[in-house]
């Protein structure tokens, strides 16, 4: 399973480890993904999403339905 947030689209980024002697080695930065269940009162159903902590904050602020609609519009999530 890919490491991509289903709400915000955050994914793995690359960068460098930099040692004291300034030697650079490639590394990966992973998003802080959580598997979380959300209740959708309009459909009287639960949905399980793999979301970043920023995605959880967006859902708390905007609401689950608005975030799902935005994610579907951006091509990050398919509802049906």
C-alpha positions, -999 to +999 in steps of 0.1 A: +000+000+000+014+034-010+022+060+017-002+087+005-027+107+025-062+102+010-073+137+020-043+160+015-023+140-010+009+142+011+034+115+000+070+104+005+096+131-003+133+127-008+162+145+006+197+141+020+213+129+052+241+154+058+270+142+080+293+163+101+319+160+073+292+173+048+288+139+031+253+136+015+234+104+014+199+100+000+170+095+024+132+096+025+108+118+045+076+099+053+042+116+060+027+110+094-001+087+083-028+073+106-055+048+098-087+063+112-124+056+110-148+085+104-186+086+108-206+101+079-240+111+094-255+118+059-250+082+049-252+067+084-220+049+077-184+046+088-155+050+065-118+041+071-092+064+057-054+066+057-049+102+065-020+124+077-023+144+109-028+175+088-057+157+071-073+149+104-070+186+114-087+196+080-115+171+087-120+186+122-121+221+107-142+217+075-161+185+082-158+150+067-181+155+037-164+187+025-130+171+027-142+140+009-157+161-019-124+182-022-103+150-023-125+135-050-123+167-070-085+167-068-084+130-079-071+117-046-100+096-036-129+078-053-161+077-033-181+054-056 
